Amino acid sequence: MYRERLPKTWTIICVCLYLALVVKLGIDAVPEDTGLWLIVSAAFLLVLLPCVAVPISKAVYHRITIDPGQGVLRVGRERLALADIDPASVHAALQEPAPGTVARYAASAQTVDAPVPGLRAADRGAPRLVGGGWGVPMGMGVVVLTTRGGEELSIATHDRNAFLTALAAAV
């Protein structure tokens, strides 16, 4: 079984920075201004939550699990049968050189599949984005695979080589 682990560095940095600011503010304010300290700490949460929302959405919409025992590839909220994936497309993607950082950022910025006319992947002739998200988070790699029926699928991944190697072994 292959399970892609998403990095938690950004979340840890944000939460530690929040806790450091709240503790520093608490040292200066508590006990005489406890109410004000609680209000300002809650206001800091309004800044923290959007910073942590992106990693949470990555975990929901771009989590990858390959289970050869059940014959399933799970990407985000979708399940694809491994038998439906064309092995030739997996091997072809594995033979392609891994894109550099700039190319990865450009590909993630251009891969959008929002449920809005004109932004749907099908409207633009682009591969469908798998997982349920509307776009690929910046910096994630995009792997394009085809099904045996000829449908092209875009899958966002953090570790392109490990994902394709595990998928090639499972298919």
Backbone as a chain_set.jsonl record, in Angstrom:
{"seq": "MYRERLPKTWTIICVCLYLALVVKLGIDAVPEDTGLWLIVSAAFLLVLLPCVAVPISKAVYHRITIDPGQGVLRVGRERLALADIDPASVHAALQEPAPGTVARYAASAQTVDAPVPGLRAADRGAPRLVGGGWGVPMGMGVVVLTTRGGEELSIATHDRNAFLTALAAAV", "coords": {"N": [[0.845, -1.175, 0.0], [0.533, 2.201, -0.831], [0.863, 5.382, 0.485], [0.604, 8.76, 0.248], [2.302, 11.122, 2.034], [1.56, 14.268, 3.235], [3.389, 17.296, 3.523], [3.866, 18.861, 6.693], [5.04, 21.158, 7.491], [4.441, 23.928, 7.037], [2.026, 24.248, 8.482], [2.882, 23.656, 11.091], [4.73, 25.723, 11.512], [3.032, 27.99, 11.369], [1.215, 27.52, 13.52], [2.988, 27.398, 15.713], [4.059, 29.993, 15.634], [1.726, 31.462, 16.133], [1.126, 30.502, 18.748], [3.427, 31.408, 20.109], [3.149, 34.21, 19.885], [0.728, 34.575, 21.283], [1.422, 33.63, 23.838], [3.501, 35.424, 24.508], [2.047, 37.816, 24.51], [0.305, 37.139, 26.548], [2.023, 36.971, 28.774], [2.654, 39.622, 29.14], [0.111, 40.748, 29.588], [-1.637, 39.242, 31.285], [-2.302, 38.976, 34.76], [-4.0, 41.191, 34.878], [-5.252, 42.198, 32.537], [-6.871, 40.131, 31.405], [-9.242, 39.649, 29.957], [-8.941, 41.322, 27.693], [-6.66, 40.118, 26.642], [-7.711, 37.588, 25.91], [-9.517, 38.39, 23.905], [-7.809, 39.528, 21.96], [-6.255, 37.288, 21.392], [-8.189, 35.639, 20.229], [-8.707, 37.2, 17.987], [-6.272, 36.952, 16.674], [-6.583, 34.347, 15.847], [-8.22, 34.62, 13.647], [-6.433, 35.348, 11.728], [-4.767, 33.147, 11.691], [-6.389, 30.957, 10.857], [-7.0, 31.152, 7.945], [-4.391, 30.726, 7.041], [-3.888, 28.109, 7.718], [-5.852, 26.809, 6.402], [-5.28, 26.128, 3.732], [-3.331, 23.942, 3.831], [-5.06, 22.093, 5.043], [-7.062, 21.784, 3.109], [-5.504, 20.636, 1.128], [-5.02, 18.169, 2.29], [-7.571, 17.091, 2.248], [-8.486, 17.143, -0.472], [-6.349, 16.3, -2.082], [-5.066, 14.037, -1.16], [-3.379, 11.013, -1.53], [-3.813, 7.557, -2.006], [-2.811, 4.325, -2.683], [-4.109, 1.211, -3.028], [-3.354, -1.864, -3.65], [-4.419, -4.313, -2.883], [-7.201, -4.001, -2.699], [-7.527, -2.975, -5.159], [-7.695, -0.235, -5.755], [-7.311, 3.221, -6.401], [-7.116, 5.986, -4.512], [-7.814, 9.356, -4.603], [-8.02, 12.217, -2.982], [-11.373, 12.871, -2.624], [-12.228, 10.998, -4.407], [-12.482, 7.722, -5.876], [-10.73, 5.496, -7.847], [-10.726, 2.691, -9.929], [-7.983, 0.521, -10.146], [-7.786, -1.121, -12.309], [-8.954, 0.342, -14.303], [-7.118, 2.221, -15.099], [-4.81, 3.123, -17.554], [-2.009, 1.232, -18.111], [0.099, 1.876, -19.85], [0.096, 4.666, -19.97], [0.891, 5.275, -17.406], [3.496, 4.237, -17.32], [4.603, 5.791, -19.355], [4.434, 8.348, -18.211], [6.128, 7.943, -16.098], [8.553, 7.704, -17.389], [9.015, 10.269, -18.3], [10.969, 13.206, -17.703], [11.283, 14.619, -14.428], [9.616, 17.645, -13.694], [11.117, 20.891, -13.198], [11.334, 23.293, -10.468], [10.202, 25.793, -11.255], [8.673, 25.041, -13.495], [6.914, 23.29, -12.238], [5.486, 25.041, -10.539], [4.306, 26.652, -12.502], [2.694, 24.783, -13.862], [0.956, 24.026, -11.795], [-0.37, 26.416, -11.369], [-1.798, 26.696, -13.698], [-3.53, 24.566, -13.814], [-6.696, 24.271, -13.472], [-9.958, 23.482, -12.463], [-12.645, 24.438, -12.005], [-16.109, 24.593, -11.027], [-17.38, 26.389, -12.928], [-18.671, 27.959, -15.764], [-16.448, 28.055, -18.471], [-14.215, 27.814, -16.87], [-14.116, 25.172, -16.38], [-12.409, 22.12, -16.82], [-13.104, 20.479, -18.952], [-14.308, 22.285, -20.683], [-12.153, 23.699, -21.607], [-10.647, 21.82, -22.83], [-8.806, 20.473, -21.338], [-7.231, 17.989, -19.163], [-9.301, 16.281, -16.753], [-9.397, 17.258, -13.35], [-8.601, 15.265, -10.673], [-9.972, 14.331, -7.527], [-11.602, 16.244, -6.334], [-11.019, 18.874, -5.775], [-10.783, 22.334, -6.877], [-8.568, 23.296, -8.073], [-4.987, 22.975, -8.451], [-2.871, 23.073, -5.692], [-0.339, 25.556, -5.247], [2.898, 24.702, -6.269], [2.65, 21.947, -6.08], [3.156, 18.952, -7.912], [1.909, 17.948, -11.144], [0.46, 15.157, -12.539], [-0.424, 13.613, -15.484], [-2.611, 11.186, -16.46], [-4.115, 8.502, -18.354], [-7.257, 6.842, -18.755], [-8.453, 3.518, -19.439], [-10.575, 3.921, -21.046], [-9.931, 6.19, -22.399], [-10.132, 8.699, -21.207], [-8.567, 11.6, -19.979], [-6.777, 12.302, -17.014], [-5.881, 14.548, -14.434], [-3.65, 14.489, -11.782], [-2.748, 15.708, -8.704], [0.318, 15.821, -6.999], [2.789, 15.447, -4.418], [5.137, 14.009, -4.396], [6.233, 13.011, -7.151], [7.743, 10.935, -8.461], [7.767, 8.796, -6.574], [5.009, 8.307, -6.348], [4.31, 7.592, -9.03], [5.95, 5.339, -9.371], [4.921, 3.555, -7.43], [2.319, 3.356, -8.41], [2.78, 2.221, -10.932], [3.73, -0.262, -10.141], [1.431, -1.269, -8.94], [-0.415, -1.316, -10.988]], "CA": [[0.0, 0.0, 0.0], [1.252, 3.467, -0.913], [0.11, 6.52, 1.009], [1.424, 9.964, 0.144], [2.267, 11.974, 3.228], [1.667, 15.686, 2.917], [4.256, 17.986, 4.492], [3.162, 19.629, 7.716], [5.948, 22.223, 7.919], [3.747, 25.223, 7.057], [1.068, 24.241, 9.585], [3.629, 23.715, 12.352], [5.277, 27.084, 11.633], [1.934, 28.918, 11.667], [0.691, 27.283, 14.87], [4.026, 27.797, 16.678], [4.102, 31.457, 15.632], [0.525, 31.9, 16.843], [1.284, 30.226, 20.178], [4.466, 32.297, 20.632], [2.568, 35.55, 20.024], [-0.282, 34.555, 22.349], [2.129, 33.504, 25.118], [4.177, 36.705, 24.772], [1.003, 38.766, 24.871], [-0.226, 36.723, 27.848], [2.995, 37.316, 29.819], [2.546, 41.061, 29.382], [-1.241, 41.204, 29.895], [-2.322, 38.501, 32.35], [-3.701, 38.741, 35.077], [-4.84, 42.4, 34.95], [-6.012, 42.398, 31.299], [-7.162, 38.802, 30.885], [-10.305, 39.768, 28.955], [-8.341, 41.875, 26.487], [-5.776, 39.087, 26.11], [-8.549, 36.589, 25.241], [-10.074, 38.987, 22.684], [-6.727, 39.654, 20.976], [-5.893, 35.922, 20.998], [-9.227, 35.207, 19.295], [-8.506, 37.954, 16.747], [-5.134, 36.32, 15.996], [-7.086, 33.134, 15.21], [-8.755, 34.991, 12.337], [-5.288, 35.364, 10.814], [-4.235, 31.785, 11.637], [-7.254, 30.013, 10.155], [-6.742, 31.078, 6.502], [-3.047, 30.184, 6.784], [-3.933, 26.664, 7.923], [-6.904, 26.255, 5.547], [-4.713, 25.537, 2.512], [-2.866, 22.571, 4.083], [-6.199, 21.217, 5.334], [-7.693, 21.448, 1.836], [-4.607, 19.69, 0.449], [-5.228, 16.851, 2.888], [-8.889, 16.593, 1.872], [-8.696, 16.999, -1.907], [-5.189, 15.808, -2.827], [-4.456, 12.908, -0.462], [-3.288, 9.881, -2.46], [-3.611, 6.232, -1.444], [-2.909, 3.226, -3.646], [-4.33, -0.045, -2.316], [-3.435, -2.937, -4.648], [-5.256, -5.406, -2.381], [-8.58, -3.716, -3.087], [-7.522, -2.532, -6.546], [-8.26, 1.11, -5.752], [-6.503, 4.429, -6.256], [-7.92, 7.048, -3.908], [-7.254, 10.701, -4.699], [-8.991, 13.101, -2.354], [-12.678, 12.272, -2.377], [-12.571, 10.08, -5.493], [-11.884, 6.392, -5.945], [-10.592, 4.984, -9.203], [-10.282, 1.298, -9.981], [-6.668, 0.394, -10.769], [-7.973, -1.785, -13.594], [-9.389, 1.34, -15.288], [-5.999, 3.096, -15.463], [-4.002, 2.575, -18.636], [-0.624, 1.062, -17.659], [1.03, 2.537, -20.768], [0.192, 6.079, -19.596], [1.674, 5.337, -16.165], [4.904, 4.028, -17.681], [5.044, 6.961, -20.124], [4.629, 9.448, -17.255], [7.311, 7.605, -15.294], [9.746, 7.926, -18.214], [9.218, 11.705, -18.492], [11.789, 13.802, -16.64], [10.53, 15.394, -13.432], [9.729, 19.08, -13.97], [11.806, 21.694, -12.2], [10.486, 24.065, -9.57], [9.449, 26.798, -12.004], [7.683, 24.335, -14.3], [5.91, 22.756, -11.317], [4.63, 26.152, -10.138], [3.519, 27.072, -13.671], [1.677, 23.759, -14.113], [-0.062, 24.072, -10.752], [-1.155, 27.642, -11.543], [-2.636, 26.574, -14.886], [-4.453, 23.445, -13.691], [-7.904, 24.722, -12.792], [-11.156, 22.741, -12.863], [-13.7, 24.987, -11.163], [-17.435, 24.357, -11.605], [-17.845, 27.65, -13.482], [-18.499, 27.907, -17.216], [-15.203, 28.653, -18.939], [-13.112, 27.355, -16.028], [-14.118, 23.714, -16.32], [-11.347, 21.518, -17.627], [-13.705, 19.964, -20.186], [-14.554, 23.426, -21.573], [-10.871, 24.151, -22.155], [-9.957, 20.688, -23.447], [-7.74, 20.035, -20.429], [-7.595, 16.791, -18.398], [-10.107, 16.488, -15.548], [-8.649, 17.214, -12.098], [-9.139, 14.227, -9.807], [-9.883, 14.55, -6.091], [-12.673, 17.094, -5.839], [-10.594, 20.268, -5.652], [-10.993, 23.177, -8.055], [-7.276, 23.626, -8.641], [-3.829, 22.339, -7.832], [-2.142, 24.024, -4.846], [0.94, 26.002, -5.809], [4.08, 23.916, -5.948], [2.438, 20.511, -6.226], [3.332, 18.469, -9.268], [0.72, 17.447, -11.819], [0.69, 13.974, -13.358], [-1.556, 13.357, -16.37], [-2.764, 9.774, -16.807], [-5.333, 8.218, -19.106], [-7.959, 5.62, -18.396], [-8.594, 2.596, -20.581], [-11.611, 4.493, -21.891], [-9.386, 7.333, -23.119], [-10.278, 9.95, -20.464], [-7.331, 12.081, -19.355], [-6.951, 12.708, -15.621], [-4.773, 15.243, -13.776], [-3.539, 14.138, -10.369], [-1.763, 16.54, -8.017], [1.138, 15.005, -6.11], [3.994, 16.064, -3.854], [6.293, 13.186, -4.757], [5.86, 12.471, -8.455], [8.421, 9.659, -8.751], [7.286, 7.752, -5.665], [3.635, 8.012, -6.726], [4.273, 6.857, -10.298], [6.562, 4.024, -9.158], [3.948, 2.727, -6.718], [1.185, 3.108, -9.305], [3.237, 1.279, -11.953], [3.782, -1.598, -9.513], [0.066, -1.715, -8.646], [-1.159, -1.535, -12.235]], "C": [[0.892, 1.241, 0.0], [0.332, 4.56, -0.392], [1.027, 7.728, 0.973], [1.219, 10.829, 1.379], [2.466, 13.423, 2.812], [2.547, 16.368, 3.953], [3.441, 18.849, 5.444], [3.983, 20.822, 8.204], [5.226, 23.554, 8.056], [2.777, 25.301, 8.234], [1.783, 24.372, 10.918], [4.195, 25.113, 12.572], [4.178, 28.064, 12.034], [1.419, 28.757, 13.092], [1.708, 27.693, 15.929], [4.138, 29.319, 16.764], [2.898, 32.029, 16.368], [0.681, 31.701, 18.346], [2.33, 31.138, 20.814], [3.915, 33.706, 20.842], [1.548, 35.609, 21.155], [0.381, 34.456, 23.722], [2.837, 34.805, 25.474], [3.174, 37.759, 25.203], [0.439, 38.432, 26.248], [0.706, 37.063, 28.993], [2.879, 38.789, 30.174], [1.182, 41.475, 29.917], [-1.895, 40.525, 31.094], [-1.649, 38.797, 33.671], [-4.573, 40.001, 34.986], [-5.69, 42.621, 33.703], [-6.352, 41.066, 30.634], [-8.216, 38.854, 29.78], [-9.763, 40.289, 27.628], [-7.419, 40.853, 25.823], [-6.573, 38.01, 25.363], [-9.121, 37.124, 23.927], [-9.005, 39.077, 21.595], [-6.273, 38.266, 20.502], [-6.909, 35.366, 20.002], [-9.083, 35.93, 17.954], [-7.314, 37.388, 15.961], [-5.564, 35.021, 15.308], [-7.655, 33.427, 13.824], [-7.65, 35.089, 11.291], [-4.754, 33.939, 10.631], [-5.079, 30.863, 10.757], [-7.072, 30.01, 8.635], [-5.366, 30.497, 6.165], [-3.023, 28.668, 6.897], [-4.969, 26.007, 7.01], [-6.338, 25.586, 4.299], [-4.145, 24.143, 2.783], [-4.011, 21.606, 4.402], [-6.895, 20.827, 4.031], [-6.821, 20.499, 1.019], [-4.84, 18.278, 0.982], [-6.57, 16.254, 2.477], [-8.957, 16.248, 0.388], [-7.528, 16.374, -2.666], [-4.434, 14.705, -2.103], [-4.494, 11.698, -1.391], [-3.016, 8.594, -1.699], [-3.786, 5.205, -2.553], [-3.012, 1.937, -2.845], [-4.469, -1.173, -3.342], [-4.306, -4.105, -4.201], [-6.711, -5.233, -2.776], [-8.675, -3.259, -4.545], [-8.057, -1.122, -6.709], [-7.163, 2.154, -5.632], [-7.439, 5.496, -5.706], [-7.158, 8.354, -4.029], [-8.313, 11.633, -4.134], [-10.276, 12.367, -2.058], [-13.077, 11.247, -3.425], [-11.843, 8.754, -5.358], [-11.878, 5.948, -7.401], [-10.125, 3.543, -9.123], [-8.935, 1.252, -10.694], [-6.774, -0.276, -12.139], [-8.387, -0.807, -14.683], [-8.254, 2.233, -15.773], [-5.139, 2.389, -16.504], [-2.548, 2.454, -18.179], [0.391, 1.759, -18.559], [1.186, 4.011, -20.411], [0.996, 6.246, -18.303], [3.153, 5.19, -16.484], [5.449, 5.196, -18.493], [5.297, 8.149, -19.195], [5.86, 9.201, -16.396], [8.597, 7.853, -16.072], [10.036, 9.404, -18.45], [10.113, 12.242, -17.388], [10.914, 14.627, -15.696], [10.703, 16.878, -13.717], [10.465, 19.795, -12.837], [10.816, 22.515, -11.385], [9.622, 25.065, -10.32], [8.356, 26.138, -12.835], [6.57, 23.764, -13.434], [4.948, 23.85, -10.867], [3.749, 26.612, -11.299], [2.399, 26.074, -13.954], [0.578, 23.804, -13.06], [-0.929, 25.322, -10.879], [-2.126, 27.514, -12.712], [-3.658, 25.446, -14.787], [-5.622, 23.86, -12.818], [-9.07, 23.923, -13.35], [-12.297, 23.164, -11.954], [-15.057, 24.77, -11.827], [-18.089, 25.656, -12.086], [-17.675, 27.565, -14.999], [-17.255, 28.683, -17.652], [-13.999, 28.235, -18.122], [-13.114, 25.841, -15.845], [-13.047, 23.181, -17.245], [-11.906, 21.025, -18.963], [-13.963, 21.098, -21.179], [-13.28, 23.88, -22.274], [-10.101, 23.029, -22.842], [-8.807, 20.168, -22.605], [-8.181, 18.761, -19.702], [-8.371, 17.155, -17.131], [-9.233, 16.346, -14.305], [-9.336, 16.253, -11.14], [-8.996, 14.642, -8.347], [-10.974, 15.426, -5.52], [-12.291, 18.545, -5.673], [-10.816, 21.018, -6.952], [-9.686, 23.54, -8.729], [-6.18, 22.887, -7.898], [-3.12, 23.379, -6.965], [-0.762, 24.328, -5.425], [2.077, 25.106, -5.329], [3.895, 22.424, -6.039], [2.636, 20.134, -7.687], [2.034, 17.94, -9.836], [1.123, 16.288, -12.716], [-0.574, 13.751, -14.178], [-1.526, 11.893, -16.784], [-4.016, 9.608, -17.638], [-5.947, 6.928, -18.591], [-8.03, 4.727, -19.625], [-9.676, 3.085, -21.541], [-11.157, 5.723, -22.652], [-9.528, 8.668, -22.406], [-8.945, 10.332, -19.829], [-7.646, 12.625, -17.973], [-5.701, 13.426, -15.134], [-4.797, 14.881, -12.308], [-2.423, 14.978, -9.772], [-1.001, 15.675, -7.018], [2.332, 15.8, -5.597], [5.245, 15.324, -4.293], [5.964, 12.406, -6.019], [6.455, 11.089, -8.694], [7.92, 8.525, -7.864], [5.854, 7.342, -6.025], [3.582, 7.166, -7.991], [4.902, 5.472, -10.172], [5.598, 3.078, -8.459], [2.752, 2.391, -7.605], [1.565, 2.118, -10.404], [3.299, -0.142, -11.387], [2.384, -2.148, -9.266], [-0.725, -2.027, -9.906], [-0.515, -2.687, -12.972]], "O": [[1.875, 1.317, 0.737], [-0.832, 4.648, -0.782], [2.094, 7.729, 1.587], [0.098, 11.212, 1.713], [3.428, 13.755, 2.119], [2.461, 16.052, 5.14], [2.46, 19.481, 5.053], [3.651, 21.427, 9.223], [5.374, 24.239, 9.068], [2.718, 26.326, 8.913], [1.338, 25.122, 11.787], [4.15, 25.634, 13.687], [4.371, 28.877, 12.938], [1.209, 29.746, 13.794], [1.332, 28.278, 16.945], [4.295, 29.868, 17.855], [3.035, 32.976, 17.141], [0.407, 32.61, 19.13], [2.143, 31.595, 21.941], [4.187, 34.329, 21.869], [1.508, 36.585, 21.904], [-0.046, 35.121, 24.666], [2.779, 35.243, 26.622], [3.417, 38.508, 26.149], [0.129, 39.332, 27.028], [0.243, 37.411, 30.08], [2.987, 39.172, 31.339], [1.094, 42.468, 30.64], [-2.632, 41.169, 31.841], [-0.42, 38.863, 33.674], [-5.797, 39.88, 35.015], [-6.774, 43.194, 33.814], [-6.142, 40.898, 29.433], [-8.083, 38.164, 28.769], [-10.089, 39.758, 26.566], [-7.394, 40.733, 24.599], [-6.153, 37.567, 24.294], [-9.201, 36.389, 22.943], [-9.265, 38.741, 20.44], [-5.943, 38.095, 19.328], [-6.533, 34.698, 19.039], [-9.312, 35.335, 16.901], [-7.341, 37.349, 14.731], [-4.977, 34.634, 14.298], [-7.583, 32.585, 12.93], [-7.908, 34.929, 10.098], [-4.337, 33.57, 9.533], [-4.531, 30.07, 9.992], [-6.993, 28.924, 8.062], [-5.196, 29.852, 5.13], [-2.218, 28.012, 6.236], [-4.97, 24.785, 6.857], [-6.872, 24.569, 3.854], [-4.451, 23.221, 2.026], [-3.933, 20.425, 4.064], [-7.279, 19.67, 3.86], [-7.34, 19.649, 0.296], [-4.855, 17.312, 0.219], [-6.693, 15.034, 2.369], [-9.435, 15.172, 0.026], [-7.71, 15.952, -3.808], [-3.267, 14.462, -2.408], [-5.536, 11.397, -1.974], [-2.118, 8.531, -0.859], [-4.785, 5.215, -3.272], [-2.112, 1.606, -2.073], [-5.563, -1.417, -3.851], [-4.872, -4.812, -5.035], [-7.381, -6.199, -3.145], [-9.77, -3.167, -5.101], [-8.776, -0.827, -7.664], [-6.214, 1.995, -4.865], [-8.425, 5.864, -6.344], [-6.004, 8.454, -3.613], [-9.373, 11.818, -4.731], [-10.284, 11.368, -1.338], [-14.166, 10.679, -3.34], [-10.746, 8.675, -4.805], [-12.894, 6.018, -8.092], [-9.234, 3.213, -8.34], [-8.767, 1.881, -11.739], [-5.952, -0.029, -13.022], [-8.195, -1.087, -15.866], [-8.416, 2.937, -16.77], [-4.788, 1.218, -16.355], [-1.913, 3.468, -17.888], [1.44, 2.19, -18.08], [2.281, 4.56, -20.531], [1.697, 7.242, -18.128], [3.976, 5.945, -15.966], [6.615, 5.56, -18.349], [6.274, 8.876, -19.375], [6.553, 10.142, -16.01], [9.625, 8.178, -15.478], [11.169, 9.767, -18.763], [10.028, 11.783, -16.249], [9.936, 15.248, -16.114], [11.822, 17.331, -13.957], [10.439, 19.366, -11.684], [9.605, 22.436, -11.596], [8.427, 25.174, -10.047], [7.228, 26.629, -12.873], [5.409, 23.752, -13.843], [3.738, 23.63, -10.815], [2.576, 26.928, -11.1], [1.275, 26.476, -14.253], [-0.598, 23.639, -13.383], [-2.109, 25.287, -10.529], [-3.173, 28.16, -12.715], [-4.572, 25.381, -15.609], [-5.552, 23.81, -11.59], [-9.166, 23.709, -14.559], [-12.851, 22.346, -11.22], [-15.151, 24.764, -13.055], [-19.212, 25.977, -11.697], [-16.622, 27.135, -15.469], [-17.048, 29.826, -17.245], [-12.872, 28.289, -18.615], [-12.207, 25.29, -15.221], [-12.809, 23.728, -18.322], [-11.243, 21.146, -19.993], [-13.85, 20.896, -22.388], [-13.324, 24.383, -23.396], [-9.018, 23.262, -23.38], [-7.921, 19.487, -23.121], [-9.377, 18.479, -19.63], [-8.131, 18.195, -16.517], [-8.424, 15.423, -14.214], [-10.518, 16.412, -10.834], [-7.991, 15.249, -7.975], [-11.248, 15.357, -4.322], [-13.165, 19.382, -5.448], [-11.015, 20.41, -8.004], [-9.693, 24.045, -9.852], [-6.411, 22.262, -6.863], [-2.798, 24.462, -7.452], [-0.113, 23.464, -6.014], [2.194, 24.8, -4.143], [4.881, 21.687, -6.072], [2.319, 20.911, -8.587], [1.15, 17.526, -9.086], [2.018, 16.419, -13.551], [-1.673, 13.706, -13.626], [-0.557, 11.417, -17.376], [-4.888, 10.477, -17.63], [-5.261, 6.049, -18.068], [-7.697, 5.157, -20.73], [-9.689, 2.707, -22.712], [-11.91, 6.255, -23.469], [-9.09, 9.687, -22.939], [-8.276, 9.499, -19.217], [-8.645, 13.317, -17.776], [-4.585, 12.973, -15.388], [-5.841, 14.957, -11.66], [-1.294, 14.969, -10.262], [-1.6, 14.892, -6.28], [2.819, 16.713, -6.264], [6.287, 15.934, -4.532], [5.476, 11.277, -5.955], [5.74, 10.169, -9.091], [7.677, 7.418, -8.346], [5.528, 6.155, -6.006], [2.897, 6.145, -8.032], [4.434, 4.526, -10.805], [5.472, 1.92, -8.855], [2.232, 1.276, -7.559], [0.758, 1.263, -10.77], [2.962, -1.106, -12.074], [2.166, -3.355, -9.368], [-1.599, -2.894, -9.9], [-0.97, -3.058, -14.055]]}, "num_chains": 1, "name": "protein.A"}
